[in-house]
């Protein structure tokens, strides 16, 4: 129980990294994969999905940096760490699902 805050924070770090990786890989894929004779990236709906995913990844990174700073200062309590873990993992699942849809049948 003494390491619960740090363990929750580590799960949040993993979730944020997975979200960023999914966004980066999906952007790369969408730029080369063709659908209806044009790149998936060039479709307006794809750009909206990727913009939302990139925004979520950026917000997650900023939130995570704040939590890490608080943890290093000894100010991050278990409840705040639980909030970070919950929000970051929920966003990870949702955004990776959205990115996966852009991979079409390959997803």
C-alpha atoms as one frame of an Amber mdcrd trajectory, in Angstrom:
protein
   0.000   0.000   0.000   2.936   2.346   0.506   3.707   2.334  -3.239   0.086
   2.592  -4.431   0.439   6.195  -5.595   3.562   5.434  -7.604   2.047   2.264
  -9.109  -1.025   4.177 -10.250   1.175   6.856 -11.725   3.188   4.247 -13.622
  -0.015   2.849 -15.139  -0.925   6.379 -16.214   2.502   6.842 -17.802   2.062
   3.612 -19.741  -1.401   4.654 -20.909  -0.215   8.076 -22.067   2.728   6.533
 -23.934   0.440   3.996 -25.611  -1.928   6.767 -26.684   0.905   8.821 -28.177
   2.292   5.780 -29.972  -1.120   4.892 -31.407  -1.591   8.427 -32.720   1.887
   8.544 -34.249   1.533   5.127 -35.904  -1.965   5.894 -37.186  -0.864   9.189
 -38.741   2.004   7.393 -40.484  -0.320   4.664 -41.709  -3.038   7.059 -42.855
  -0.578   9.046 -44.945   0.419   6.024 -47.052  -2.719   3.873 -47.089  -5.136
   4.565 -49.944  -8.919   4.370 -49.811 -11.026   5.388 -52.776  -7.895   6.475
 -54.677  -6.629   8.896 -52.049  -4.741   8.672 -48.793  -6.824   7.934 -45.715
  -5.165  10.978 -44.140  -6.679  13.239 -46.804 -10.252  12.376 -45.791 -11.842
  15.074 -43.673 -13.325  12.637 -41.146  -9.945  10.975 -40.686  -8.369  14.330
 -39.959 -11.028  15.054 -37.327 -10.397  11.711 -35.622  -6.635  12.236 -35.700
  -6.929  15.813 -34.460  -9.026  14.681 -31.507  -6.578  11.876 -30.785  -3.578
  14.204 -30.956  -5.328  16.696 -28.673  -6.124  13.987 -26.149  -2.527  12.744
 -26.249  -1.218  16.261 -25.652  -3.615  16.915 -22.760  -2.680  13.540 -21.275
   1.013  14.465 -21.476   0.452  17.815 -19.730  -1.744  16.252 -17.038   0.791
  13.489 -16.515   3.668  15.975 -16.228   1.709  17.823 -13.544   1.098  14.582
 -11.636   4.768  13.605 -11.876   5.842  17.023 -10.593   3.436  16.687  -7.671
   4.683  13.154  -6.977   8.317  14.253  -6.943   7.401  17.034  -4.529   5.604
  14.514  -2.296   2.236  16.186  -2.900   0.432  13.565  -5.017  -2.012  11.675
  -2.821  -3.452   8.232  -3.663  -6.813   9.701  -4.689  -5.227  12.057  -7.225
  -3.078   9.205  -8.539  -6.212   7.088  -8.909  -7.865   9.893 -10.890  -4.820
  10.100 -13.148  -4.750   6.345 -13.693  -8.473   6.200 -14.417  -8.587   9.158
 -16.816  -5.419   8.262 -18.694  -6.389   4.611 -19.166  -9.944   5.521 -20.216
  -8.615   7.957 -22.808  -6.099   5.343 -23.960  -8.800   2.758 -24.644 -11.065
   5.228 -26.406  -8.403   6.844 -28.587  -6.695   3.608 -29.552 -10.095   2.258
 -30.578 -10.648   5.339 -32.753  -7.187   5.003 -34.295  -7.732   1.312 -34.919
 -10.838   2.095 -36.960  -8.740   4.175 -39.339  -6.724   1.054 -40.137  -9.835
  -0.473 -41.687  -9.574  -4.213 -42.312  -5.938  -4.216 -41.205  -7.017  -3.088
 -37.742
